[in-house]
C-alpha cells in the first residue's frame, strides 16, 4: 500500500510539473512574451497596422502587429520595434507615421495594445514576413514565394517565415 501511495504521489507530482512547466515549447510560444517598447514605437506600430490592415478584423490586425514582434524576437532582425520598422526596404507604410496620414482607429490601437501586452492568442505560426499580392510587384512577390516558407493566407495577405 505504501508503494502504491508513493507511486500515486509521484505520478501527481509529474503531472503538475508538466502542467506548470511543459517541455517541448515551440518557437511560436516565445512570441507570446511581451517585448519592451516605447510610446513612440507603439504609435509607429499603430500606423503600420492601420495602413496594412485598416478595415480588416481585430484578429488580422493583431497578426500584422505580431509579425513585427516576431521580428523583434528573432536574431535575424533588429531587437527593437523601431529598428524593425525602420530597417531599410521594409514597411514602406511607415511614411504614414512620419506624415500622420491614415491615423490608427480604435480597433487598430486595441490590436497593437493586445499584442504588445501579450494579451491574445498568437495565430502567426512564427511568421516574420507578409505581403499583399494585390499591391506587390511581380519581382517582390517572387522574392517572397521563392525564398521563404509559406504559412497561410488571410484577407489578402500571405504570411511567411525564413
PyMOL commands that place a pseudoatom at each C-alpha (Angstrom):
pseudoatom trace, name=CA, resn=UNK, resi=1, chain=A, elem=C, hetatm=0, pos=[0.000, 0.000, 0.000]
pseudoatom trace, name=CA, resn=UNK, resi=2, chain=A, elem=C, hetatm=0, pos=[2.853, 2.370, 0.856]
pseudoatom trace, name=CA, resn=UNK, resi=3, chain=A, elem=C, hetatm=0, pos=[4.389, 1.709, -2.577]
pseudoatom trace, name=CA, resn=UNK, resi=4, chain=A, elem=C, hetatm=0, pos=[1.028, 2.480, -4.258]
pseudoatom trace, name=CA, resn=UNK, resi=5, chain=A, elem=C, hetatm=0, pos=[0.717, 5.778, -2.388]
pseudoatom trace, name=CA, resn=UNK, resi=6, chain=A, elem=C, hetatm=0, pos=[4.276, 6.776, -3.314]
pseudoatom trace, name=CA, resn=UNK, resi=7, chain=A, elem=C, hetatm=0, pos=[3.645, 5.953, -6.990]
pseudoatom trace, name=CA, resn=UNK, resi=8, chain=A, elem=C, hetatm=0, pos=[0.391, 7.922, -6.937]
pseudoatom trace, name=CA, resn=UNK, resi=9, chain=A, elem=C, hetatm=0, pos=[2.090, 10.921, -5.343]
pseudoatom trace, name=CA, resn=UNK, resi=10, chain=A, elem=C, hetatm=0, pos=[4.978, 10.689, -7.818]
pseudoatom trace, name=CA, resn=UNK, resi=11, chain=A, elem=C, hetatm=0, pos=[2.522, 10.476, -10.690]
pseudoatom trace, name=CA, resn=UNK, resi=12, chain=A, elem=C, hetatm=0, pos=[0.619, 13.534, -9.437]
pseudoatom trace, name=CA, resn=UNK, resi=13, chain=A, elem=C, hetatm=0, pos=[3.847, 15.482, -8.989]
pseudoatom trace, name=CA, resn=UNK, resi=14, chain=A, elem=C, hetatm=0, pos=[4.972, 14.656, -12.532]
pseudoatom trace, name=CA, resn=UNK, resi=15, chain=A, elem=C, hetatm=0, pos=[1.572, 15.700, -13.887]
pseudoatom trace, name=CA, resn=UNK, resi=16, chain=A, elem=C, hetatm=0, pos=[1.752, 19.013, -12.046]
pseudoatom trace, name=CA, resn=UNK, resi=17, chain=A, elem=C, hetatm=0, pos=[5.290, 19.608, -13.258]
pseudoatom trace, name=CA, resn=UNK, resi=18, chain=A, elem=C, hetatm=0, pos=[4.191, 19.010, -16.828]
pseudoatom trace, name=CA, resn=UNK, resi=19, chain=A, elem=C, hetatm=0, pos=[1.246, 21.398, -16.477]
pseudoatom trace, name=CA, resn=UNK, resi=20, chain=A, elem=C, hetatm=0, pos=[3.304, 24.152, -14.854]
pseudoatom trace, name=CA, resn=UNK, resi=21, chain=A, elem=C, hetatm=0, pos=[6.497, 23.721, -16.853]
pseudoatom trace, name=CA, resn=UNK, resi=22, chain=A, elem=C, hetatm=0, pos=[5.714, 21.964, -20.146]
pseudoatom trace, name=CA, resn=UNK, resi=23, chain=A, elem=C, hetatm=0, pos=[8.544, 20.572, -22.232]
pseudoatom trace, name=CA, resn=UNK, resi=24, chain=A, elem=C, hetatm=0, pos=[8.704, 20.980, -25.969]
pseudoatom trace, name=CA, resn=UNK, resi=25, chain=A, elem=C, hetatm=0, pos=[7.747, 24.661, -26.041]
pseudoatom trace, name=CA, resn=UNK, resi=26, chain=A, elem=C, hetatm=0, pos=[7.814, 25.735, -29.679]
pseudoatom trace, name=CA, resn=UNK, resi=27, chain=A, elem=C, hetatm=0, pos=[9.403, 28.870, -31.076]
pseudoatom trace, name=CA, resn=UNK, resi=28, chain=A, elem=C, hetatm=0, pos=[5.978, 30.365, -31.705]
pseudoatom trace, name=CA, resn=UNK, resi=29, chain=A, elem=C, hetatm=0, pos=[5.220, 30.123, -27.974]
pseudoatom trace, name=CA, resn=UNK, resi=30, chain=A, elem=C, hetatm=0, pos=[8.109, 32.512, -27.362]
pseudoatom trace, name=CA, resn=UNK, resi=31, chain=A, elem=C, hetatm=0, pos=[6.294, 35.162, -29.383]
pseudoatom trace, name=CA, resn=UNK, resi=32, chain=A, elem=C, hetatm=0, pos=[3.665, 35.448, -26.640]
pseudoatom trace, name=CA, resn=UNK, resi=33, chain=A, elem=C, hetatm=0, pos=[6.225, 37.060, -24.367]
pseudoatom trace, name=CA, resn=UNK, resi=34, chain=A, elem=C, hetatm=0, pos=[5.717, 40.826, -24.307]
pseudoatom trace, name=CA, resn=UNK, resi=35, chain=A, elem=C, hetatm=0, pos=[8.542, 42.922, -25.731]
pseudoatom trace, name=CA, resn=UNK, resi=36, chain=A, elem=C, hetatm=0, pos=[9.914, 46.170, -24.381]
pseudoatom trace, name=CA, resn=UNK, resi=37, chain=A, elem=C, hetatm=0, pos=[8.695, 49.196, -26.280]
pseudoatom trace, name=CA, resn=UNK, resi=38, chain=A, elem=C, hetatm=0, pos=[8.413, 52.958, -26.069]
pseudoatom trace, name=CA, resn=UNK, resi=39, chain=A, elem=C, hetatm=0, pos=[5.276, 55.020, -26.605]
pseudoatom trace, name=CA, resn=UNK, resi=40, chain=A, elem=C, hetatm=0, pos=[6.776, 56.173, -29.909]
pseudoatom trace, name=CA, resn=UNK, resi=41, chain=A, elem=C, hetatm=0, pos=[7.232, 52.566, -31.048]
pseudoatom trace, name=CA, resn=UNK, resi=42, chain=A, elem=C, hetatm=0, pos=[3.653, 51.754, -30.059]
pseudoatom trace, name=CA, resn=UNK, resi=43, chain=A, elem=C, hetatm=0, pos=[2.425, 54.715, -32.087]
pseudoatom trace, name=CA, resn=UNK, resi=44, chain=A, elem=C, hetatm=0, pos=[4.597, 53.738, -35.068]
pseudoatom trace, name=CA, resn=UNK, resi=45, chain=A, elem=C, hetatm=0, pos=[3.256, 50.191, -34.966]
pseudoatom trace, name=CA, resn=UNK, resi=46, chain=A, elem=C, hetatm=0, pos=[-0.292, 51.548, -34.896]
pseudoatom trace, name=CA, resn=UNK, resi=47, chain=A, elem=C, hetatm=0, pos=[0.293, 53.436, -38.134]
pseudoatom trace, name=CA, resn=UNK, resi=48, chain=A, elem=C, hetatm=0, pos=[1.822, 50.369, -39.794]
pseudoatom trace, name=CA, resn=UNK, resi=49, chain=A, elem=C, hetatm=0, pos=[-1.072, 48.135, -38.776]
pseudoatom trace, name=CA, resn=UNK, resi=50, chain=A, elem=C, hetatm=0, pos=[-3.651, 50.723, -39.865]
pseudoatom trace, name=CA, resn=UNK, resi=51, chain=A, elem=C, hetatm=0, pos=[-2.066, 51.024, -43.305]
pseudoatom trace, name=CA, resn=UNK, resi=52, chain=A, elem=C, hetatm=0, pos=[-1.628, 47.293, -43.774]
pseudoatom trace, name=CA, resn=UNK, resi=53, chain=A, elem=C, hetatm=0, pos=[-4.923, 46.072, -42.285]
pseudoatom trace, name=CA, resn=UNK, resi=54, chain=A, elem=C, hetatm=0, pos=[-7.211, 49.070, -41.742]
pseudoatom trace, name=CA, resn=UNK, resi=55, chain=A, elem=C, hetatm=0, pos=[-10.831, 47.967, -42.183]
pseudoatom trace, name=CA, resn=UNK, resi=56, chain=A, elem=C, hetatm=0, pos=[-9.966, 44.316, -41.520]
pseudoatom trace, name=CA, resn=UNK, resi=57, chain=A, elem=C, hetatm=0, pos=[-10.736, 42.299, -38.390]
pseudoatom trace, name=CA, resn=UNK, resi=58, chain=A, elem=C, hetatm=0, pos=[-9.146, 42.762, -34.991]
pseudoatom trace, name=CA, resn=UNK, resi=59, chain=A, elem=C, hetatm=0, pos=[-7.602, 39.290, -35.406]
pseudoatom trace, name=CA, resn=UNK, resi=60, chain=A, elem=C, hetatm=0, pos=[-5.980, 40.287, -38.699]
pseudoatom trace, name=CA, resn=UNK, resi=61, chain=A, elem=C, hetatm=0, pos=[-4.601, 43.496, -37.204]
pseudoatom trace, name=CA, resn=UNK, resi=62, chain=A, elem=C, hetatm=0, pos=[-3.149, 41.524, -34.294]
pseudoatom trace, name=CA, resn=UNK, resi=63, chain=A, elem=C, hetatm=0, pos=[-1.439, 39.168, -36.732]
pseudoatom trace, name=CA, resn=UNK, resi=64, chain=A, elem=C, hetatm=0, pos=[0.170, 42.092, -38.581]
pseudoatom trace, name=CA, resn=UNK, resi=65, chain=A, elem=C, hetatm=0, pos=[1.401, 43.547, -35.274]
pseudoatom trace, name=CA, resn=UNK, resi=66, chain=A, elem=C, hetatm=0, pos=[2.644, 40.134, -34.109]
pseudoatom trace, name=CA, resn=UNK, resi=67, chain=A, elem=C, hetatm=0, pos=[4.753, 39.723, -37.252]
pseudoatom trace, name=CA, resn=UNK, resi=68, chain=A, elem=C, hetatm=0, pos=[6.657, 42.838, -36.170]
pseudoatom trace, name=CA, resn=UNK, resi=69, chain=A, elem=C, hetatm=0, pos=[7.041, 41.442, -32.635]
pseudoatom trace, name=CA, resn=UNK, resi=70, chain=A, elem=C, hetatm=0, pos=[8.197, 38.105, -34.078]
pseudoatom trace, name=CA, resn=UNK, resi=71, chain=A, elem=C, hetatm=0, pos=[10.930, 40.014, -35.890]
pseudoatom trace, name=CA, resn=UNK, resi=72, chain=A, elem=C, hetatm=0, pos=[11.966, 41.831, -32.709]
pseudoatom trace, name=CA, resn=UNK, resi=73, chain=A, elem=C, hetatm=0, pos=[12.277, 38.447, -31.007]
pseudoatom trace, name=CA, resn=UNK, resi=74, chain=A, elem=C, hetatm=0, pos=[14.277, 36.930, -33.880]
pseudoatom trace, name=CA, resn=UNK, resi=75, chain=A, elem=C, hetatm=0, pos=[18.061, 37.189, -34.006]
pseudoatom trace, name=CA, resn=UNK, resi=76, chain=A, elem=C, hetatm=0, pos=[17.777, 37.793, -37.764]
pseudoatom trace, name=CA, resn=UNK, resi=77, chain=A, elem=C, hetatm=0, pos=[16.271, 41.279, -37.245]
pseudoatom trace, name=CA, resn=UNK, resi=78, chain=A, elem=C, hetatm=0, pos=[16.868, 44.357, -35.098]
pseudoatom trace, name=CA, resn=UNK, resi=79, chain=A, elem=C, hetatm=0, pos=[15.860, 43.873, -31.467]
pseudoatom trace, name=CA, resn=UNK, resi=80, chain=A, elem=C, hetatm=0, pos=[13.525, 46.858, -31.144]
pseudoatom trace, name=CA, resn=UNK, resi=81, chain=A, elem=C, hetatm=0, pos=[10.239, 47.767, -32.798]
pseudoatom trace, name=CA, resn=UNK, resi=82, chain=A, elem=C, hetatm=0, pos=[11.842, 50.994, -34.037]
pseudoatom trace, name=CA, resn=UNK, resi=83, chain=A, elem=C, hetatm=0, pos=[14.745, 49.029, -35.519]
pseudoatom trace, name=CA, resn=UNK, resi=84, chain=A, elem=C, hetatm=0, pos=[12.435, 46.572, -37.264]
pseudoatom trace, name=CA, resn=UNK, resi=85, chain=A, elem=C, hetatm=0, pos=[10.088, 49.243, -38.657]
pseudoatom trace, name=CA, resn=UNK, resi=86, chain=A, elem=C, hetatm=0, pos=[12.891, 51.489, -39.910]
pseudoatom trace, name=CA, resn=UNK, resi=87, chain=A, elem=C, hetatm=0, pos=[15.035, 48.717, -41.393]
pseudoatom trace, name=CA, resn=UNK, resi=88, chain=A, elem=C, hetatm=0, pos=[15.961, 49.500, -44.994]
pseudoatom trace, name=CA, resn=UNK, resi=89, chain=A, elem=C, hetatm=0, pos=[13.444, 48.314, -47.627]
pseudoatom trace, name=CA, resn=UNK, resi=90, chain=A, elem=C, hetatm=0, pos=[10.894, 47.224, -45.014]
pseudoatom trace, name=CA, resn=UNK, resi=91, chain=A, elem=C, hetatm=0, pos=[7.488, 48.651, -44.067]
pseudoatom trace, name=CA, resn=UNK, resi=92, chain=A, elem=C, hetatm=0, pos=[7.142, 51.420, -46.637]
pseudoatom trace, name=CA, resn=UNK, resi=93, chain=A, elem=C, hetatm=0, pos=[3.872, 52.345, -44.916]
pseudoatom trace, name=CA, resn=UNK, resi=94, chain=A, elem=C, hetatm=0, pos=[5.960, 53.855, -42.098]
pseudoatom trace, name=CA, resn=UNK, resi=95, chain=A, elem=C, hetatm=0, pos=[5.759, 57.091, -44.115]
pseudoatom trace, name=CA, resn=UNK, resi=96, chain=A, elem=C, hetatm=0, pos=[2.209, 57.410, -42.727]
pseudoatom trace, name=CA, resn=UNK, resi=97, chain=A, elem=C, hetatm=0, pos=[3.648, 57.754, -39.228]
pseudoatom trace, name=CA, resn=UNK, resi=98, chain=A, elem=C, hetatm=0, pos=[6.024, 60.487, -40.329]
pseudoatom trace, name=CA, resn=UNK, resi=99, chain=A, elem=C, hetatm=0, pos=[3.252, 62.373, -42.158]
pseudoatom trace, name=CA, resn=UNK, resi=100, chain=A, elem=C, hetatm=0, pos=[0.488, 61.406, -39.672]
pseudoatom trace, name=CA, resn=UNK, resi=101, chain=A, elem=C, hetatm=0, pos=[-1.700, 60.145, -42.539]
pseudoatom trace, name=CA, resn=UNK, resi=102, chain=A, elem=C, hetatm=0, pos=[-4.102, 57.205, -42.152]
pseudoatom trace, name=CA, resn=UNK, resi=103, chain=A, elem=C, hetatm=0, pos=[-4.403, 57.625, -38.382]
pseudoatom trace, name=CA, resn=UNK, resi=104, chain=A, elem=C, hetatm=0, pos=[-4.974, 54.351, -36.472]
pseudoatom trace, name=CA, resn=UNK, resi=105, chain=A, elem=C, hetatm=0, pos=[-8.588, 53.723, -35.467]
pseudoatom trace, name=CA, resn=UNK, resi=106, chain=A, elem=C, hetatm=0, pos=[-9.681, 52.408, -32.051]
pseudoatom trace, name=CA, resn=UNK, resi=107, chain=A, elem=C, hetatm=0, pos=[-9.702, 48.794, -33.266]
pseudoatom trace, name=CA, resn=UNK, resi=108, chain=A, elem=C, hetatm=0, pos=[-6.137, 49.097, -34.544]
pseudoatom trace, name=CA, resn=UNK, resi=109, chain=A, elem=C, hetatm=0, pos=[-4.959, 50.673, -31.301]
pseudoatom trace, name=CA, resn=UNK, resi=110, chain=A, elem=C, hetatm=0, pos=[-6.603, 47.813, -29.390]
pseudoatom trace, name=CA, resn=UNK, resi=111, chain=A, elem=C, hetatm=0, pos=[-4.906, 45.224, -31.620]
pseudoatom trace, name=CA, resn=UNK, resi=112, chain=A, elem=C, hetatm=0, pos=[-1.491, 46.808, -31.037]
pseudoatom trace, name=CA, resn=UNK, resi=113, chain=A, elem=C, hetatm=0, pos=[-2.102, 47.005, -27.287]
pseudoatom trace, name=CA, resn=UNK, resi=114, chain=A, elem=C, hetatm=0, pos=[-3.180, 43.350, -27.178]
pseudoatom trace, name=CA, resn=UNK, resi=115, chain=A, elem=C, hetatm=0, pos=[-0.057, 42.200, -28.979]
pseudoatom trace, name=CA, resn=UNK, resi=116, chain=A, elem=C, hetatm=0, pos=[2.397, 44.373, -27.080]
pseudoatom trace, name=CA, resn=UNK, resi=117, chain=A, elem=C, hetatm=0, pos=[0.953, 43.253, -23.747]
pseudoatom trace, name=CA, resn=UNK, resi=118, chain=A, elem=C, hetatm=0, pos=[0.864, 39.575, -24.812]
pseudoatom trace, name=CA, resn=UNK, resi=119, chain=A, elem=C, hetatm=0, pos=[-2.884, 39.614, -24.196]
pseudoatom trace, name=CA, resn=UNK, resi=120, chain=A, elem=C, hetatm=0, pos=[-4.122, 37.486, -27.104]
pseudoatom trace, name=CA, resn=UNK, resi=121, chain=A, elem=C, hetatm=0, pos=[-3.632, 34.110, -28.753]
pseudoatom trace, name=CA, resn=UNK, resi=122, chain=A, elem=C, hetatm=0, pos=[-0.816, 34.213, -31.319]
pseudoatom trace, name=CA, resn=UNK, resi=123, chain=A, elem=C, hetatm=0, pos=[-2.046, 32.943, -34.691]
pseudoatom trace, name=CA, resn=UNK, resi=124, chain=A, elem=C, hetatm=0, pos=[1.053, 33.776, -36.762]
pseudoatom trace, name=CA, resn=UNK, resi=125, chain=A, elem=C, hetatm=0, pos=[2.727, 30.340, -36.758]
pseudoatom trace, name=CA, resn=UNK, resi=126, chain=A, elem=C, hetatm=0, pos=[6.002, 32.241, -36.323]
pseudoatom trace, name=CA, resn=UNK, resi=127, chain=A, elem=C, hetatm=0, pos=[5.575, 34.453, -39.400]
pseudoatom trace, name=CA, resn=UNK, resi=128, chain=A, elem=C, hetatm=0, pos=[8.187, 37.162, -39.865]
pseudoatom trace, name=CA, resn=UNK, resi=129, chain=A, elem=C, hetatm=0, pos=[7.133, 38.259, -43.351]
pseudoatom trace, name=CA, resn=UNK, resi=130, chain=A, elem=C, hetatm=0, pos=[3.911, 39.105, -45.163]
pseudoatom trace, name=CA, resn=UNK, resi=131, chain=A, elem=C, hetatm=0, pos=[2.826, 40.794, -48.341]
pseudoatom trace, name=CA, resn=UNK, resi=132, chain=A, elem=C, hetatm=0, pos=[-0.364, 41.658, -50.184]
pseudoatom trace, name=CA, resn=UNK, resi=133, chain=A, elem=C, hetatm=0, pos=[-0.266, 40.180, -53.716]
pseudoatom trace, name=CA, resn=UNK, resi=134, chain=A, elem=C, hetatm=0, pos=[-2.795, 42.788, -54.828]
pseudoatom trace, name=CA, resn=UNK, resi=135, chain=A, elem=C, hetatm=0, pos=[-0.264, 45.566, -54.236]
pseudoatom trace, name=CA, resn=UNK, resi=136, chain=A, elem=C, hetatm=0, pos=[3.078, 43.812, -54.779]
pseudoatom trace, name=CA, resn=UNK, resi=137, chain=A, elem=C, hetatm=0, pos=[5.130, 43.891, -57.946]
pseudoatom trace, name=CA, resn=UNK, resi=138, chain=A, elem=C, hetatm=0, pos=[5.905, 40.616, -59.662]
pseudoatom trace, name=CA, resn=UNK, resi=139, chain=A, elem=C, hetatm=0, pos=[9.527, 40.929, -58.535]
pseudoatom trace, name=CA, resn=UNK, resi=140, chain=A, elem=C, hetatm=0, pos=[8.579, 41.454, -54.871]
pseudoatom trace, name=CA, resn=UNK, resi=141, chain=A, elem=C, hetatm=0, pos=[6.018, 38.628, -54.909]
pseudoatom trace, name=CA, resn=UNK, resi=142, chain=A, elem=C, hetatm=0, pos=[8.561, 36.313, -56.497]
pseudoatom trace, name=CA, resn=UNK, resi=143, chain=A, elem=C, hetatm=0, pos=[11.067, 37.071, -53.734]
pseudoatom trace, name=CA, resn=UNK, resi=144, chain=A, elem=C, hetatm=0, pos=[8.568, 36.054, -51.030]
pseudoatom trace, name=CA, resn=UNK, resi=145, chain=A, elem=C, hetatm=0, pos=[7.314, 32.990, -52.865]
pseudoatom trace, name=CA, resn=UNK, resi=146, chain=A, elem=C, hetatm=0, pos=[10.725, 31.608, -53.837]
pseudoatom trace, name=CA, resn=UNK, resi=147, chain=A, elem=C, hetatm=0, pos=[12.863, 32.414, -50.790]
pseudoatom trace, name=CA, resn=UNK, resi=148, chain=A, elem=C, hetatm=0, pos=[10.576, 31.952, -47.801]
pseudoatom trace, name=CA, resn=UNK, resi=149, chain=A, elem=C, hetatm=0, pos=[8.405, 29.251, -46.281]
pseudoatom trace, name=CA, resn=UNK, resi=150, chain=A, elem=C, hetatm=0, pos=[4.712, 29.923, -46.949]
pseudoatom trace, name=CA, resn=UNK, resi=151, chain=A, elem=C, hetatm=0, pos=[2.498, 29.615, -43.857]
pseudoatom trace, name=CA, resn=UNK, resi=152, chain=A, elem=C, hetatm=0, pos=[-1.030, 30.864, -44.587]
pseudoatom trace, name=CA, resn=UNK, resi=153, chain=A, elem=C, hetatm=0, pos=[-3.203, 33.462, -46.328]
pseudoatom trace, name=CA, resn=UNK, resi=154, chain=A, elem=C, hetatm=0, pos=[-5.627, 35.781, -44.567]
pseudoatom trace, name=CA, resn=UNK, resi=155, chain=A, elem=C, hetatm=0, pos=[-7.781, 38.513, -46.109]
pseudoatom trace, name=CA, resn=UNK, resi=156, chain=A, elem=C, hetatm=0, pos=[-5.417, 39.211, -48.997]
pseudoatom trace, name=CA, resn=UNK, resi=157, chain=A, elem=C, hetatm=0, pos=[-2.130, 38.901, -47.095]
pseudoatom trace, name=CA, resn=UNK, resi=158, chain=A, elem=C, hetatm=0, pos=[0.236, 35.957, -47.498]
pseudoatom trace, name=CA, resn=UNK, resi=159, chain=A, elem=C, hetatm=0, pos=[2.392, 35.133, -44.457]
pseudoatom trace, name=CA, resn=UNK, resi=160, chain=A, elem=C, hetatm=0, pos=[5.853, 33.523, -44.442]
pseudoatom trace, name=CA, resn=UNK, resi=161, chain=A, elem=C, hetatm=0, pos=[8.888, 32.747, -42.305]
pseudoatom trace, name=CA, resn=UNK, resi=162, chain=A, elem=C, hetatm=0, pos=[12.542, 32.165, -43.211]
for i in range(1, 162): cmd.bond("trace and resi %d" % i, "trace and resi %d" % (i + 1))
show_as sticks, trace
zoom trace
